[in-house]
Amino acid sequence: MKGRGEDSLAAWLLPRLQAAMQDATVQLRLHPQREAERNKSPDFVLEMEVRVPLFDGVPLVVQVPILVEVEAGAGFENGLQDLERYVERSSDGSGRQAPAIQLPFVVATEAAAGNRAVVVRSLPVQFLAVEVAVPRK
């Protein structure tokens, strides 16, 4: 096998991609942060979970928070300051907040022993900040 299995895994994956896209699910959960002690920024976390059934019995799960900050009178810059507070809580090592993003990492082996591990690492994250109107009733 060329590349110690990469070619055979690619050949196995390619025909499964279309079915996995059709069977993938997305769940959204809204978490207002008003009750959170000292964690009021952002005001809402829309938690998005995507499950992709690509490997038999091991769905790939991606969890991503969509942050919503309400700054009706304070403006866009104040919202960006709240984003900075959220990022600091997530990455300062104090344990005030668990990692906000969960990404799958698949290790294909011949043994396929079913090993699992949780590995926490920092990755650069690009936030695409956008200003929208506060909805009117």
C-alpha positions in Angstrom: 0.0 0.0 0.0 1.4 3.3 -1.1 1.7 5.8 1.8 1.0 3.2 4.5 -2.7 3.1 4.0 -3.6 6.6 2.9 -4.6 5.6 -0.6 -6.8 2.7 0.5 -8.5 4.9 3.1 -9.2 7.6 0.5 -10.6 4.9 -1.8 -12.8 3.7 1.0 -14.0 7.2 2.0 -14.8 8.6 -1.4 -17.9 6.6 -2.2 -19.2 7.1 1.4 -19.1 10.9 1.4 -22.4 11.5 -0.4 -24.3 9.2 2.0 -22.6 10.8 5.0 -23.7 14.3 3.8 -27.3 13.1 3.4 -27.3 11.4 6.9 -25.5 14.1 8.8 -27.5 15.9 11.4 -27.3 19.4 12.9 -28.6 20.3 16.3 -28.9 23.8 17.6 -29.4 24.7 21.3 -29.8 28.2 22.7 -28.1 29.0 26.0 -28.9 32.5 27.5 -26.0 33.5 29.7 -27.9 35.9 32.0 -27.8 33.4 34.8 -24.1 32.6 34.5 -22.0 34.0 37.3 -19.6 36.6 35.9 -19.9 35.0 32.4 -22.5 37.3 30.8 -20.5 37.8 27.7 -21.6 36.8 25.2 -25.3 37.3 26.0 -26.3 34.1 24.2 -24.5 31.0 23.0 -26.1 29.2 20.2 -24.5 25.8 20.4 -24.2 24.0 17.1 -23.5 20.2 17.0 -22.9 18.5 13.7 -22.8 14.7 13.5 -21.4 13.0 10.4 -21.8 9.2 10.2 -18.8 8.5 8.1 -17.2 5.7 10.0 -19.3 2.7 11.1 -20.2 3.1 14.8 -18.1 6.2 15.3 -19.9 9.4 14.2 -17.7 12.4 13.8 -19.0 15.2 16.1 -18.2 18.8 15.7 -19.4 21.2 18.4 -19.1 24.9 17.8 -20.5 27.9 19.8 -22.1 30.7 17.8 -21.8 33.7 20.1 -24.4 36.4 20.1 -23.8 39.7 22.0 -26.5 42.3 22.4 -25.1 45.9 22.5 -28.2 47.8 21.5 -26.9 51.2 22.6 -23.3 50.5 23.3 -22.3 49.6 19.8 -20.1 47.2 17.8 -16.8 47.9 19.6 -18.3 47.1 23.0 -19.4 43.8 21.6 -15.9 43.0 20.4 -14.7 43.7 23.9 -17.1 41.1 25.3 -15.8 38.7 22.7 -12.3 39.3 24.1 -13.5 38.5 27.6 -15.1 35.2 26.4 -11.9 34.2 24.6 -9.8 35.0 27.7 -12.1 32.8 29.9 -11.8 30.0 27.4 -8.0 30.1 27.0 -6.4 31.4 30.2 -6.0 28.0 31.8 -8.0 29.0 34.9 -10.6 26.4 34.4 -13.4 29.0 34.4 -14.7 27.6 31.1 -14.2 24.3 29.3 -12.9 24.4 25.7 -15.8 25.8 23.6 -15.0 23.9 20.4 -14.9 20.2 19.9 -13.4 18.7 16.8 -13.0 15.1 15.8 -9.5 13.6 15.1 -9.6 10.2 13.5 -6.6 7.8 13.6 -7.0 5.0 11.2 -4.9 1.9 12.1 -4.7 -1.7 11.2 -5.3 -2.7 14.8 -8.6 -0.7 15.1 -8.5 -1.3 18.8 -11.1 1.4 19.6 -8.7 3.6 21.6 -10.1 7.0 22.6 -8.4 10.1 24.1 -9.4 13.6 24.9 -6.7 16.0 23.9 -7.0 19.7 24.7 -4.9 22.0 22.5 -5.1 25.7 21.5 -5.7 26.4 17.8 -6.0 29.8 16.2 -9.7 30.7 15.7 -11.0 33.3 13.3 -14.1 35.1 14.4 -16.1 36.7 11.6 -17.8 39.5 13.6 -20.9 40.9 12.0 -23.2 43.7 13.2 -27.0 43.1 12.8 -30.1 45.0 13.9 -31.7 44.2 17.2 -35.0 42.6 16.2 -38.1 44.7 16.8 -41.2 43.1 18.2 
